[in-house]
Amino acid sequence: MGLVGGFKLVKFGNNADSDNTYSLVSNKLMKNHDLETYAKLAEGAKFFLDESFKYIDETLKSETASLIYSKLLEKIEPNDEDLEIINTSEFSNNTIELLQSEIGKVLSDETHEAFTTAWEDANIIAQKYAVKHPLAHKINSIEILGHLNNLGFFIETLTNRHLLFLCQSKIIDDFSYSRISLAKIMERLIFIFKDDIINKKVHLNEIANLFSLRNKTVHYTPDNSVALKPTISELIQIWVQCKKIIEKFEKIEKINEYKFSTQINDYIIDFKKKWTQ
């Protein structure tokens, strides 16, 4: 086929759609993606990794603040005015009515102020001190959205870079690269590790769980907003498998850089030391 705008037109085989869809494969792939491309991808991967663990640290601070707040609330005793409000107030069982209704006085001014002070104190303590949580602890803080999204972007960026490396190293051909680089992330990883998966040398179950969790953040439906409560143990298992996958990339690439497997491992060690029992 001829060239169009510097791109080679490659016709699909017998499985092409009836409209004879064409794939655009750049004939300048090797020239267009030089050291700058690899540097930008590495820069992006580091940004996503750092952001993901910044968010998980903020997540655990929020979890800690909520835990401390609940303990402080236990020490607040309702006064006579609170009891009177509780005994005379009526609340609808209809969710929509509750959303649309005016919220009257539900606490005395004294108790409301005590609640506010307790919340402020809980957040101050959570910023200064790390409370260790059990591995089975379910994370419910909204900051988990930032962690899962950025960790997914981190793995996806390094996967994209690895595929480019495989293509430019002639380990895979241009046509395979052009097709697989457009596939979903799990399909890309299965393509890269297909032999190791068959021989049970590589497992992707935790990576699949990561992108399942991330999909819940991307499609933040009513059901997903309630269901998204990963445990600390679940996250650690995901991180460990991410590290192993990256080590596989690094063994083939041998790129002269501060290894991402080392960086994520340092984050895992620091997180465990700071936040887990």
C-alpha positions as CSV (number, residue, x, y, z in Angstrom):
1,M,0.0,0.0,0.0
2,G,1.1,3.7,-0.4
3,L,2.0,6.3,2.2
4,V,-0.5,8.7,3.5
5,G,0.8,11.6,5.6
6,G,3.9,9.6,6.5
7,F,2.0,6.6,7.6
8,K,1.8,3.2,5.9
9,L,-1.7,1.9,5.2
10,V,-1.9,-1.8,6.1
11,K,-5.1,-3.6,5.1
12,F,-6.6,-6.0,7.6
13,G,-6.8,-9.7,6.7
14,N,-9.9,-11.8,6.1
15,N,-11.4,-10.8,9.5
16,A,-11.6,-7.2,8.5
17,D,-14.9,-5.4,8.8
18,S,-17.1,-5.0,5.7
19,D,-16.0,-1.4,5.2
20,N,-12.4,-2.6,4.7
21,T,-11.1,-0.8,7.8
22,Y,-7.4,0.1,7.5
23,S,-4.8,0.2,10.3
24,L,-2.4,3.2,10.4
25,V,1.1,1.9,11.2
26,S,3.8,4.6,11.3
27,N,6.8,3.9,9.1
28,K,8.8,6.2,11.3
29,L,8.3,4.5,14.6
30,M,12.0,4.0,15.2
31,K,12.8,7.7,14.5
32,N,9.8,9.2,16.2
33,H,10.4,7.6,19.6
34,D,13.9,8.3,20.8
35,L,15.4,8.9,24.2
36,E,13.0,11.7,24.9
37,T,10.0,9.3,24.6
38,Y,11.6,6.9,27.1
39,A,12.4,9.9,29.4
40,K,8.8,11.2,29.3
41,L,7.4,7.8,30.0
42,A,9.7,7.3,32.9
43,E,8.9,10.8,34.2
44,G,5.2,10.0,33.9
45,A,5.6,6.6,35.7
46,K,7.4,8.2,38.6
47,F,4.8,10.9,38.9
48,F,2.0,8.3,39.0
49,L,3.8,6.1,41.5
50,D,4.6,9.0,43.8
51,E,1.0,10.3,43.6
52,S,-0.4,6.9,44.3
53,F,1.5,6.5,47.5
54,K,0.9,10.1,48.5
55,Y,-2.8,9.3,48.3
56,I,-2.6,6.0,50.2
57,D,-0.8,7.9,53.0
58,E,-3.6,10.5,53.0
59,T,-6.1,7.7,53.0
60,L,-4.7,6.1,56.1
61,K,-4.6,9.5,57.8
62,S,-8.3,9.9,57.1
63,E,-8.9,6.3,58.3
64,T,-7.0,7.2,61.5
65,A,-8.9,10.4,62.0
66,S,-12.2,8.6,61.7
67,L,-11.1,6.0,64.2
68,I,-10.0,8.5,66.7
69,Y,-13.1,10.6,66.2
70,S,-15.3,7.6,67.0
71,K,-13.4,7.0,70.2
72,L,-13.7,10.7,71.2
73,L,-17.5,10.6,70.5
74,E,-17.9,7.8,73.0
75,K,-16.8,10.2,75.8
76,I,-19.4,12.8,74.9
77,E,-22.6,12.4,77.0
78,P,-25.9,13.8,75.7
79,N,-27.4,16.5,77.9
80,D,-31.1,17.0,78.7
81,E,-31.6,19.2,75.7
82,D,-30.2,16.5,73.4
83,L,-32.5,13.9,74.9
84,E,-35.5,16.2,74.4
85,I,-34.6,16.7,70.8
86,I,-34.2,13.0,70.2
87,N,-37.5,12.2,71.8
88,T,-39.5,14.9,70.0
89,S,-37.9,14.7,66.5
90,E,-39.3,12.5,63.7
91,F,-37.3,11.5,60.7
92,S,-38.6,10.0,57.4
93,N,-37.5,6.6,56.3
94,N,-37.7,7.8,52.7
95,T,-34.2,8.6,51.4
96,I,-35.4,11.2,48.8
97,E,-37.5,13.0,51.5
98,L,-34.5,13.1,53.7
99,L,-32.4,14.6,50.9
100,Q,-34.9,17.3,50.2
101,S,-36.1,18.2,53.7
102,E,-34.7,21.0,55.8
103,I,-32.5,19.6,58.6
104,G,-33.6,21.0,61.9
105,K,-31.8,21.1,65.1
106,V,-30.6,17.6,65.9
107,L,-28.1,18.4,68.7
108,S,-27.9,21.0,71.4
109,D,-25.4,23.8,70.8
110,E,-23.2,22.5,73.5
111,T,-23.0,18.9,72.1
112,H,-22.6,20.2,68.5
113,E,-19.6,22.2,69.6
114,A,-18.2,19.1,71.4
115,F,-18.6,17.1,68.2
116,T,-16.9,19.8,66.2
117,T,-14.0,20.0,68.6
118,A,-13.7,16.2,68.6
119,W,-13.4,16.1,64.8
120,E,-10.8,18.9,64.8
121,D,-8.8,17.1,67.5
122,A,-9.0,13.8,65.7
123,N,-7.6,15.3,62.5
124,I,-4.8,17.1,64.4
125,I,-3.8,13.8,66.1
126,A,-4.0,11.9,62.8
127,Q,-1.6,14.3,61.1
128,K,1.0,14.0,63.9
129,Y,0.8,10.3,64.7
130,A,0.3,7.1,62.7
131,V,-2.1,4.5,64.1
132,K,-1.3,1.0,63.0
133,H,-4.2,-0.9,61.4
134,P,-4.8,-4.6,61.0
135,L,-4.3,-6.1,57.6
136,A,-8.0,-7.0,57.4
137,H,-9.0,-3.3,57.8
138,K,-11.3,-2.2,55.1
139,I,-10.5,1.2,53.6
140,N,-13.5,3.5,53.3
141,S,-11.9,7.0,52.8
142,I,-12.5,8.8,49.6
143,E,-8.7,9.3,49.0
144,I,-8.5,5.7,47.9
145,L,-9.8,6.8,44.5
146,G,-6.5,8.8,44.0
147,H,-4.4,5.8,45.0
148,L,-6.1,3.3,42.7
149,N,-6.2,5.6,39.7
150,N,-2.6,6.6,39.9
151,L,-1.3,3.1,40.6
152,G,-3.2,1.9,37.5
153,F,-1.7,4.7,35.4
154,F,1.8,3.7,36.8
155,I,1.5,0.1,35.6
156,E,-0.1,1.1,32.3
157,T,2.7,3.6,31.6
158,L,5.5,1.1,32.2
159,T,3.6,-1.5,30.2
160,N,3.4,0.9,27.3
161,R,7.1,1.7,27.5
162,H,7.9,-2.0,27.6
163,L,5.9,-2.7,24.5
164,L,7.7,0.1,22.7
165,F,11.0,-1.4,23.8
166,L,10.0,-4.8,22.5
167,C,9.1,-3.3,19.2
168,Q,12.2,-1.2,18.8
169,S,14.4,-4.2,19.9
170,K,12.7,-6.3,17.1
171,I,11.3,-8.7,19.7
172,I,7.9,-8.0,18.3
173,D,7.1,-6.6,14.8
174,D,5.6,-3.3,14.0
175,F,2.2,-4.8,13.1
176,S,1.9,-6.7,16.4
177,Y,2.9,-3.6,18.3
178,S,0.3,-1.4,16.5
179,R,-2.5,-3.8,17.3
180,I,-1.6,-4.8,20.9
181,S,-0.8,-1.2,22.0
182,L,-4.4,-0.3,21.4
183,A,-5.7,-3.3,23.4
184,K,-7.0,-3.2,27.0
185,I,-4.3,-3.2,29.7
186,M,-4.8,-6.8,30.8
187,E,-4.7,-8.0,27.2
188,R,-1.4,-6.2,26.7
189,L,0.0,-7.8,29.8
190,I,-1.2,-11.3,28.8
191,F,0.4,-10.7,25.4
192,I,3.7,-9.8,27.0
193,F,3.7,-12.7,29.5
194,K,1.8,-15.4,27.5
195,D,4.6,-18.0,27.7
196,D,5.3,-17.3,31.4
197,I,1.6,-17.5,32.2
198,I,1.3,-20.9,30.4
199,N,4.3,-22.1,32.3
200,K,3.0,-20.6,35.6
201,K,6.0,-18.4,36.0
202,V,3.9,-15.2,36.1
203,H,0.6,-14.6,37.8
204,L,-1.6,-11.6,37.0
205,N,-4.5,-12.2,39.4
206,E,-3.6,-9.2,41.7
207,I,-2.9,-7.0,38.7
208,A,-6.4,-7.9,37.4
209,N,-7.8,-7.0,40.8
210,L,-6.1,-3.6,40.6
211,F,-7.8,-2.8,37.3
212,S,-11.1,-4.2,38.6
213,L,-10.8,-1.8,41.5
214,R,-9.8,1.1,39.3
215,N,-12.7,0.5,37.0
216,K,-14.9,1.0,40.0
217,T,-13.4,4.4,40.4
218,V,-13.7,5.2,36.7
219,H,-17.3,4.0,36.7
220,Y,-18.3,5.5,40.1
221,T,-21.9,4.1,40.1
222,P,-24.1,3.9,43.2
223,D,-23.2,0.2,43.6
224,N,-19.4,0.8,43.0
225,S,-19.3,3.8,45.4
226,V,-20.5,1.5,48.2
227,A,-18.6,-1.7,47.2
228,L,-15.2,0.0,46.9
229,K,-13.6,-1.0,50.2
230,P,-10.3,-2.8,49.6
231,T,-8.5,-4.2,52.6
232,I,-4.9,-3.2,53.5
233,S,-3.9,-6.8,52.9
234,E,-5.5,-6.7,49.4
235,L,-3.5,-3.5,48.5
236,I,-0.2,-5.0,49.7
237,Q,-0.7,-8.1,47.6
238,I,-1.4,-5.9,44.6
239,W,1.8,-3.8,45.2
240,V,3.9,-6.9,45.6
241,Q,2.7,-8.3,42.3
242,C,3.3,-5.0,40.6
243,K,6.9,-5.1,41.8
244,K,7.3,-8.6,40.4
245,I,5.9,-7.6,37.0
246,I,8.2,-4.5,36.8
247,E,11.2,-6.7,37.7
248,K,10.3,-8.9,34.7
249,F,10.3,-5.7,32.5
250,E,13.6,-4.6,33.9
251,K,15.3,-7.9,33.4
252,I,14.6,-7.6,29.6
253,E,15.1,-3.9,29.2
254,K,18.2,-3.4,31.2
255,I,17.6,0.4,31.1
256,N,20.2,2.5,33.0
257,E,17.9,4.2,35.5
258,Y,16.8,4.1,39.2
259,K,14.7,0.9,39.0
260,F,11.0,1.3,39.5
261,S,10.9,-2.1,41.2
262,T,13.2,-0.6,43.9
263,Q,11.1,2.5,44.2
264,I,7.8,0.7,44.7
265,N,9.5,-1.8,47.1
266,D,10.7,1.1,49.2
267,Y,7.2,2.5,49.3
268,I,5.8,-0.9,50.4
269,I,8.4,-1.2,53.2
270,D,7.7,2.3,54.5
271,F,3.9,1.8,54.4
272,K,4.1,-1.5,56.3
273,K,6.4,0.1,58.9
274,K,4.2,3.1,59.4
275,W,0.6,1.8,59.1
276,T,0.4,-1.9,59.7
277,Q,0.3,-4.0,62.9
